[in-house]
Amino acid sequence: MADGTDQDPAERERWRLDTLREYRIMDTDREPEFDRVTKLVADLFEVPITLVSLVGDCRQWFKSAHGLDVPETSREVSFCDHVVRRGEPIVVPDARADPRFASNPLVTGDPFIRFYAGVPLRAYNGAILGTLCIIDRKARPTLSFREMERLGDFAAIIMAEADLRRTIVERDEARRALERAIDYSGIATWQLDTRSDLLQWRGAAAELWGADYSTALRTSEEAFERIHPDDRATVRAMLDESMASGAPYAIEHRVLHPERGVRWIAVRGDWDVRDNDALLTGVCIDITEQKSRQENANLLMRELHHRMRNLFATVGAIISLTRHAATDIDDYVERISSRLDALNRAQNVLLSANFMTGSMHALMRELEASFPRIRWSGPDLLLPENALVAMALLFNELATNAMKHGALTGADGSVEIAWAQDPDDAPDPRMFRLVWTESGGDRPVVAPDRTSFGTLLMERSVKNNLGGTIERRWEPDGLIVEIVLPARWRYA
């Protein structure tokens, strides 16, 4: 069950501590949002001490402590631990008369607890992280139902603040991770608000536009000053046309980089028609090396340029379609990061070869590095760029689904990939045949109840890009996927 009640005590405690760590709140600084609540509770119930107590593996730590100077106590003597273990509120009218607490050092010594009332701080998944409790140094009558209900309401306020804090921390970490990935890729992202003409930058903007980009390129007009004079009219015409028609923005032009001189960049952008059609969002990448190659490398340069355009188009399609399929920002970041990883695997294979073809074995080694429990066998084949990218996206979707829903959810689960081509002397049409076999998962194998974007992406990769067929079967031991394509690839 979601609240962990079907687990044994040890598993439930590990689950509870894991949830507590998710909040990243233990040993953080005091925050007024929590302190205001404990002060208000102390005034309302007329008690000298109110605590927001978080119970760790061996101690209880106070995120907010009104009327108490110590930051923590041992879990062994903690009143709040009883709330955590029982999973329900506890009221102790007189601790000296209660055999559970009469000899407790917090009763016999400072802070001389006599009265205690604590309600659970329950996380989003049902785990109890600690308590909101009130303490008095003199015995008091038990609380009424209404008073306990009110104390529970304040505990809910505490957890709402903690959940907001957790969401913000996780969102910021995800954003930083995505920004680091973009930085390392050499790609700058930008967003233009056409109503205010304001520009926002992320990623490798300093590398592409200059170290002063944050102050010198705050508007599109300022950015035009950094575009090469011979290219400004073309760029402005393209931007005006995109703004007038709502069509995607795509252009290559030179910039006057303050530190690096004249550089060529490729720029792509599209309109956020779903949320705000006044925002043009895009990416740019340095293409100077491609533009400056000598004549004897023109063929290779054209092929690389074509591959870059395909990559931008693929990334743009993934960003656009994933945006509609994602349920929230965290899901969006996870899906985008996974699919960009798949593209990166394909690009690594191409960059290690001749930019135009890549090795099937090299692609599988990249996949195995990301998903260690995948095993594969088959002849090495040379795949052209479009086929390599399609296969990389296909394998990534299958492997990601196996991690979330299939064989790789369990510690003993595995995936076997085997492929072969019909022999050269086989009657036409010769076919390439690949079988993806999952086994050992710890979840029941069932067909999905709807067609996801990932499924559409796999079918598009196989049918449209590779001209083949894909069949999925949910067998008792795991998913089996059979792919059949025309045998067009040369052996490596």
C-alpha positions in Angstrom: 0.0 0.0 0.0 1.0 3.6 -0.5 1.3 4.3 3.2 3.6 1.5 3.9 1.3 -0.4 6.3 1.7 -3.6 4.3 5.5 -3.7 5.0 7.2 -5.3 7.9 8.4 -2.9 10.6 12.0 -2.8 9.4 11.0 -2.1 5.8 8.4 0.5 6.9 11.1 2.3 9.0 13.5 2.3 6.0 10.7 3.7 3.9 9.9 6.3 6.5 13.5 7.4 6.8 13.9 7.5 3.0 10.9 9.8 2.8 12.3 12.0 5.5 15.6 12.3 3.5 13.5 13.3 0.4 12.5 16.5 2.3 16.2 17.6 2.8 15.1 19.3 6.0 17.1 17.7 8.8 19.8 20.0 10.2 18.7 23.0 8.1 18.5 26.5 9.5 15.5 27.8 11.4 12.9 29.3 9.1 10.2 31.9 10.1 7.5 30.0 8.3 7.8 27.2 10.9 8.6 29.4 13.9 5.5 31.4 13.4 3.3 28.3 13.6 5.0 27.0 16.8 4.6 30.4 18.5 1.0 30.6 17.5 0.3 27.1 18.8 2.0 27.9 22.1 -0.1 31.0 22.5 -3.3 29.2 21.5 -2.8 26.3 23.9 -1.1 28.4 26.6 1.9 26.1 26.9 5.5 27.0 27.4 7.0 24.7 24.8 5.9 23.8 21.2 8.1 21.7 18.9 8.2 20.6 15.3 10.1 17.4 15.9 11.5 15.2 13.1 12.4 11.7 14.1 15.6 10.3 12.5 17.1 6.9 12.9 18.6 7.6 16.3 17.6 11.2 17.3 14.7 13.6 17.2 15.7 17.0 15.7 13.7 20.2 16.1 13.0 22.2 13.0 11.3 24.7 15.2 11.4 24.9 19.0 9.4 27.5 20.8 10.4 27.7 24.5 13.3 25.1 24.3 16.9 25.8 23.6 18.3 22.3 22.8 18.3 21.4 19.0 17.7 17.7 19.5 17.4 14.8 21.9 18.0 11.0 21.7 15.3 9.1 20.0 15.5 6.6 22.8 13.9 9.1 25.2 11.7 10.8 22.7 7.9 11.1 23.4 7.5 11.8 19.7 8.9 8.4 18.8 5.7 6.9 20.3 3.6 8.9 17.9 5.7 7.8 15.0 5.6 4.1 16.0 1.9 4.1 16.8 0.9 6.2 13.8 -1.6 8.3 15.7 -1.8 11.2 18.2 -0.8 10.7 21.8 -1.8 12.8 24.9 0.0 12.3 28.2 -1.8 14.3 30.9 0.8 13.6 33.6 4.0 11.9 32.6 5.0 11.1 36.2 1.9 9.0 36.5 2.4 7.2 33.2 4.5 4.1 33.5 5.9 4.6 29.9 7.4 8.0 30.9 7.7 8.2 34.6 11.5 7.4 34.6 12.3 9.2 31.4 15.2 11.7 31.9 13.1 14.4 30.1 10.6 14.0 32.9 12.9 13.6 35.8 15.2 16.3 34.5 15.2 19.3 32.3 12.8 20.2 30.6 10.7 18.4 33.3 7.9 17.3 31.0 4.6 16.6 32.8 2.1 17.2 30.0 2.6 16.2 26.4 0.3 16.1 23.3 1.7 15.2 19.8 0.1 14.7 16.4 1.8 13.1 13.4 3.5 15.1 10.7 2.3 12.9 7.8 4.2 13.1 4.4 2.6 13.1 1.0 2.9 9.3 0.8 1.6 8.6 4.3 4.9 8.3 6.1 5.1 9.9 9.5 8.2 12.1 9.7 7.7 13.4 13.3 5.3 15.4 15.3 3.9 18.8 16.1 3.7 18.6 19.9 2.9 20.9 22.8 4.6 20.4 26.3 3.9 21.8 29.7 5.9 21.5 32.9 2.7 20.9 34.9 0.0 18.2 34.6 -3.1 19.2 32.5 -6.4 17.6 31.6 -6.5 15.6 28.4 -7.3 17.6 25.3 -10.8 17.7 23.9 -11.7 16.3 20.4 -11.9 19.9 19.1 -8.5 20.8 20.5 -6.9 17.7 19.0 -8.5 18.5 15.7 -7.1 22.0 15.9 -3.6 20.7 16.7 -3.9 18.4 13.7 -4.8 21.3 11.5 -1.6 23.1 12.5 0.3 19.9 11.7 -1.2 20.0 8.2 0.0 23.6 7.8 3.5 22.5 8.9 3.5 19.7 6.3 2.1 22.0 3.6 5.0 24.3 4.1 7.4 21.3 4.2 6.0 19.9 1.0 6.3 23.3 -0.7 9.9 23.5 0.4 10.6 20.0 -0.9 9.0 20.7 -4.2 11.0 23.9 -4.6 14.2 22.1 -3.7 13.6 19.3 -6.1 12.5 21.6 -8.9 15.7 23.7 -8.4 17.9 20.7 -8.4 16.3 19.4 -11.6 16.7 22.7 -13.2 20.3 23.0 -12.2 21.0 19.5 -13.5 19.3 20.3 -16.8 21.2 23.6 -17.0 24.5 21.8 -16.4 23.7 19.3 -19.1 23.0 22.2 -21.5 26.3 23.9 -20.4 28.3 20.8 -21.1 26.6 20.4 -24.5 27.8 23.8 -25.7 24.1 24.8 -26.4 22.7 28.1 -25.3 18.9 28.4 -24.7 17.1 31.7 -25.0 13.6 33.1 -24.6 12.3 36.3 -26.2 9.2 38.1 -24.9 8.0 39.9 -27.9 5.8 42.2 -25.9 8.6 43.6 -23.8 11.5 42.7 -26.1 13.3 41.1 -23.1 15.7 38.2 -23.6 16.5 35.5 -21.1 19.5 33.2 -21.5 20.6 29.9 -20.1 23.4 27.4 -20.9 26.5 28.2 -22.8 25.5 31.8 -23.7 28.9 33.2 -22.7 30.6 30.8 -25.0 28.4 31.7 -28.0 27.7 35.4 -27.4 30.3 36.8 -25.0 30.9 36.8 -21.2 28.9 40.0 -20.8 25.7 38.5 -22.3 23.7 38.9 -19.0 24.1 42.7 -19.1 24.8 43.5 -22.8 22.1 41.2 -24.4 19.0 41.9 -22.3 16.8 42.7 -25.4 16.6 41.6 -29.0 17.8 45.0 -30.1 20.9 44.7 -28.0 21.4 41.2 -29.5 21.2 42.6 -33.0 24.1 44.9 -32.2 26.2 41.8 -31.7 25.1 40.1 -35.0 27.5 40.7 -37.9 26.4 43.8 -39.9 26.2 41.8 -43.1 23.7 39.4 -41.6 21.4 41.7 -39.6 18.9 42.4 -42.4 18.5 38.7 -43.1 18.1 37.8 -39.4 15.6 40.7 -38.8 13.5 39.6 -41.8 13.4 36.0 -40.6 12.4 37.1 -37.1 9.7 39.5 -38.4 8.3 36.7 -40.6 8.3 34.3 -37.7 6.5 36.8 -35.5 3.9 37.6 -38.2 3.1 34.0 -39.1 3.8 32.1 -35.9 6.1 29.8 -37.8 9.2 28.4 -36.1 12.3 30.6 -36.3 15.4 29.0 -37.8 18.6 30.7 -39.1 22.4 30.6 -39.2 24.4 33.8 -38.9 27.6 35.3 -37.6 28.1 37.1 -34.3 30.8 39.5 -33.2 32.0 37.7 -30.1 33.9 40.1 -27.8 36.5 37.5 -26.8 36.5 35.1 -29.8 36.0 37.3 -32.8 33.6 36.4 -35.6 31.7 33.2 -34.9 29.0 31.3 -36.8 25.9 30.1 -34.9 22.8 28.1 -35.8 19.6 29.3 -34.1 16.3 27.5 -33.8 13.2 28.7 -31.9 9.4 28.1 -31.7 6.4 29.7 -30.1 4.8 28.6 -26.8 1.3 28.4 -28.4 0.0 26.4 -25.5 0.7 28.8 -22.6 1.9 32.1 -24.0 2.1 32.7 -27.8 4.1 35.9 -27.2 7.2 33.8 -26.0 9.7 32.6 -28.6 11.9 29.9 -27.1 14.9 28.3 -28.7 18.5 27.1 -28.8 21.7 28.2 -30.5 24.9 26.4 -31.1 28.3 27.4 -32.4 28.9 26.1 -36.0 32.1 28.1 -36.7 34.2 25.0 -37.3 31.8 23.6 -39.8 31.6 26.9 -41.7 35.4 27.4 -41.8 36.5 24.0 -43.2 38.6 24.0 -46.3 37.3 23.1 -49.7 38.6 19.5 -49.6 36.4 18.9 -46.5 33.2 20.4 -48.1 31.5 17.0 -48.5 32.1 16.1 -44.8 31.0 19.6 -43.7 27.7 19.4 -45.6 27.0 16.0 -44.1 27.7 17.3 -40.6 25.6 20.3 -41.2 22.7 18.1 -42.3 23.2 16.0 -39.2 23.0 19.1 -37.0 19.8 20.2 -38.7 18.3 16.7 -38.1 19.5 16.8 -34.5 17.8 20.2 -33.9 14.7 19.0 -35.6 14.6 15.8 -33.5 15.3 17.8 -30.2 12.7 20.3 -31.2 10.1 17.6 -31.8 11.0 15.8 -28.6 10.7 19.0 -26.6 7.4 20.0 -28.2 5.7 16.5 -28.0 7.1 15.7 -24.5 5.7 19.0 -23.3 2.2 17.9 -24.1 2.7 14.4 -22.7 4.3 15.4 -19.4 2.2 15.6 -16.2 4.3 18.2 -14.4 7.7 20.0 -14.5 9.6 17.1 -12.8 8.1 14.6 -15.3 8.9 16.9 -18.2 12.6 17.3 -17.0 12.9 13.5 -16.5 11.5 12.7 -20.0 13.5 15.4 -21.8 16.7 14.4 -20.0 16.2 10.7 -20.9 15.6 11.3 -24.5 18.4 13.8 -24.8 20.6 11.1 -23.3 19.5 8.8 -26.1 20.4 11.4 -28.7 23.8 11.9 -27.0 24.5 8.2 -27.2 23.9 8.3 -31.0 26.0 11.4 -31.4 28.9 9.8 -29.4 28.9 6.9 -31.8 28.9 9.1 -34.9 31.6 11.4 -33.5 33.8 8.4 -32.8 33.5 7.3 -36.4 33.1 9.4 -39.6 30.0 11.5 -38.7 28.0 9.7 -41.4 27.7 6.1 -40.1 28.0 4.4 -36.7 28.6 0.9 -35.4 25.7 -1.1 -34.0 28.1 -2.6 -31.4 29.3 0.9 -30.4 25.6 2.0 -29.9 24.9 -1.1 -27.8 28.0 -0.4 -25.6 26.7 3.1 -25.0 23.3 1.7 -24.1 24.8 -1.0 -21.8 26.8 1.8 -19.9 23.5 3.5 -19.1 21.5 0.3 -18.4 24.0 -2.3 -17.0 21.5 -5.2 -16.9 21.0 -5.2 -20.7 22.9 -7.9 -22.6 23.1 -8.1 -26.4 24.4 -10.3 -29.2 24.5 -9.9 -33.0 26.7 -9.0 -35.9 28.3 -5.5 -36.0 26.6 -3.3 -38.6 27.2 0.1 -40.0 24.1 2.3 -39.5 23.6 5.7 -41.3 23.0 8.7 -39.1 19.2 8.7 -39.3 19.0 4.9 -38.6 21.4 5.2 -35.7 19.4 8.0 -34.1 16.1 6.1 -34.6 17.6 2.9 -33.0 19.0 5.0 -30.1 15.6 6.5 -29.4 13.9 3.1 -29.7 16.3 1.4 -27.3 16.0 4.3 -24.8 12.2 4.1 -24.7 12.3 0.3 -24.3 15.0 0.5 -21.6 13.3 3.4 -19.7 9.9 1.5 -19.7 11.7 -1.6 -18.4 13.2 0.5 -15.6 9.8 2.0 -14.7 7.4 -0.8 -15.4 9.1 -3.9 -16.7 12.0 -6.3 -16.0 14.5 -3.8 -14.7 12.2 -2.8 -11.8 13.5 -5.9 -9.9 17.0 -6.6 -8.7 17.1 -9.9 -10.7 15.5 -8.6 -13.9 17.4 -8.5 -17.1 17.0 -7.7 -20.8 18.4 -9.7 -23.7 18.7 -8.1 -27.2 19.5 -10.4 -30.1 19.6 -9.6 -33.8 20.6 -11.0 -37.2 20.3 -10.3 -40.9 19.2 -12.8 -43.5 22.2 -14.3 -45.3 23.4 -12.6 -48.5 22.1 -15.4 -50.6 18.6 -15.4 -49.1 15.8 -14.6 -51.4 14.7 -11.0 -51.5 13.6 -9.2 -49.6 16.4 -9.8 -47.1 15.4 -8.7 -43.6 17.0 -7.6 -40.4 15.4 -9.2 -37.3 15.8 -8.0 -33.7 14.2 -9.5 -30.5 14.0 -7.6 -27.2 13.3 -10.1 -24.3 12.6 -9.0 -20.7 12.6 -11.4 -17.8 12.9 -11.5 -14.0 10.9 -8.4 -13.2 9.1 -8.1 -9.8 5.9 -6.7 -11.2 3.0 -8.3 -13.1 3.4 -8.0 -16.9 0.4 -6.3 -18.3 -0.3 -4.3 -21.5 -0.7 -0.5 -21.0 -4.2 0.8 -21.0 -3.3 3.7 -23.3 -0.9 4.7 -26.1 1.8 6.9 -24.6 4.1 9.3 -26.5 6.9 6.9 -25.9 5.0 4.2 -27.7 4.3 6.5 -30.6 8.0 7.5 -30.7 9.0 3.8 -30.9 6.5 3.1 -33.7 7.6 6.2 -35.6 11.2 5.3 -35.3 10.6 1.8 -36.6 7.9 2.3 -39.2 8.5 5.8 -40.5 12.3 6.2 -40.1 13.4 2.6 -40.7 10.6 1.2 -42.8 9.9 -1.8 -40.7 7.4 -3.3 -38.3 7.3 -3.6 -34.5 5.3 -6.1 -32.5 5.0 -6.2 -28.7 3.8 -9.1 -26.6 3.3 -9.1 -22.9 4.2 -12.7 -21.9 4.0 -14.0 -18.3 7.9 -13.8 -17.9 8.1 -10.3 -19.4 7.7 -8.1 -22.5 8.9 -9.4 -25.8 9.4 -7.0 -28.7 10.1 -8.2 -32.2 11.3 -5.8 -34.9 11.7 -6.6 -38.6 13.4 -4.2 -41.0 14.7 -4.3 -44.5 18.4 -5.6 -44.4 20.0 -2.5 -45.8 23.0 -2.2 -43.6 26.6 -3.3 -44.3 28.6 -5.4 -41.9 31.3 -3.5 -40.0 
